Amino acid sequence: MKKMHEVIRWPILLGTIMTASVTLVSQAGAQGDAEKLLKAMTDYVVSQKAISVTYDSDIEVITSQLQKIQFTSSGQVQLSRPDKLRATRTGGYRDVEIVFDGKMLTINDKDNKDYAQIEAPGTAEELIDGLREKHGVVAPGADLLLSNVFNVMMLDVVEAAVIGKGVIDGVECDHLAFRNMETDWQIWIESGARPIPRKYVITSKGTGQAPQYTLRIKDWKADVAADTFAFKPDPAAKKIAIGELGDIDEVPEGTTMAGGRK
């Protein structure tokens, strides 16, 4: 009888090993496919010398009473590589414009009708990094504008998967999901010959209730008029020192525990 049990258990054990092997192979294949699709998208975006998009963004915050609140903004991002950038963001609390012509950076607070300018010769990438590190200003989807975007997005990724298909604004997309220790993030990439990002969601796992930042990208164009990057102040606007600018974040002043940025 003991030998019969042993004979019976071997097929069960073999089946378990085979199932586990198939699962591991499937997971490895899914991660490889996800990275391949992401790389195709980033290569395509980096190859574009000029980019113009409109966007909608949602950022969630957790209040001190542990209530989740979402704030929504819309705007436009225009890039001409290597050294020109314009970004606008209009929400319920701030209407802000950033213009960079390769030499001068202008931050325009349209609500208060004042603006600040500083000399900042260099590339758009250097500007994006400088704004983030020195002033806490993050252009919408800033990582997507970098020339090393694939490496930046894949930094510290521990898991990747192709979730399947999705439809954004009537366009079929590949839905990918990635994980690192601090955030989970998802991206929807247009299927076919034009693999552009259509939606980007970042979830902060280290914050209670896991707030999210969502970016929906629309109206993708590969050309930008030259005068786009010439700042044209409102006749009533006043020039001030950059240190005198008010809070230009997309959430009300004093709001804490905001949703993630990668």
Helices and strands as residue ranges (DSSP letters): H 2-47, E 50-62, E 68-80, E 84-91, E 95-100, E 104-109, E 114-119, H 124-130, I 131-135, G 142-145, H 149-154, E 159-168, E 171-179, E 183-190, E 197-204, E 212-221, G 226-229, E 238-239, G 242-244
